[in-house]
Amino acid sequence: MDRNPDGLAHVHYGDGEFVVLKPGRFVICAVSGRQVALEGLRYWDAEAQEAYAGPAEALAAWRARQGG
């Protein structure tokens, strides 16, 4: 059943949780382009539906949205 266990996952980001829509092992950071393992995914934006590799990338995305 797991058709893409080693590749890109498709995820819906919610407030405080995410739901895997298509199985995979990682998502792509919207800022750095790095692969982020689902097990280590801690930062995302539910409104923008974006994942971030870490706090620095999440802050950079927030600042960009604020125009600064």
N, C-alpha and C positions, 0 to 999 in steps of 0.2 A: 503494500500500500504506500509506503514512503517512497515516492518517485524521485525525489531529489535530495537524498539524505546528506550529501556532501556539498551542496551548492547553495545558491542564494535563496533565502526564505522570503516570502511575501507576508508582511505583518500589518495588522491594524493596531495603531497606537492609541491607547485610551489614557484616562487619567489614573495613573498609578499602576497600570497593568497593560499588557499587550496581548493580542491574540494572533497566533500563527494561522494565516489563511492558506499558505502553501508551504509545506515542510522544506526545511533546508537547515544548514548549520550556521549561516551568518546573514547579516544585513550589511548595507553599505552606509558609512557615515556620510551625511549630507554635506559636511564641511571639508573633511580631509580626503574622502574617497576610500578610506581604509575599510577593510573587512572587520566587522565586529561580531564575534561569536554570540549566538543567542544566549548562551549561559552567562556571558559577561555583560550583556546589554543592561545598562542602568540609566542611560540618558536618552530622552527622546522628547519630541514636541507633539502632543496629541492634535493640536490645531493644524500645524503644518504637515503632520504625518511624516516626520523626519526622525531618523536615528542619528545619534552622535557617539563618537568613540569615547568621549570622556567629558569632564566638566569644562575643560578649556574650549572644546569645540561647541558645546552647548552654549557657553557664554558668548562666543564669537557669533553664533547664529542669532542669539537674542539681541546682541548689539547691532547686528546688521539690520534686523527688523525694526529696531528703534531709530535707525538712521545715523548710527554713530559707530 
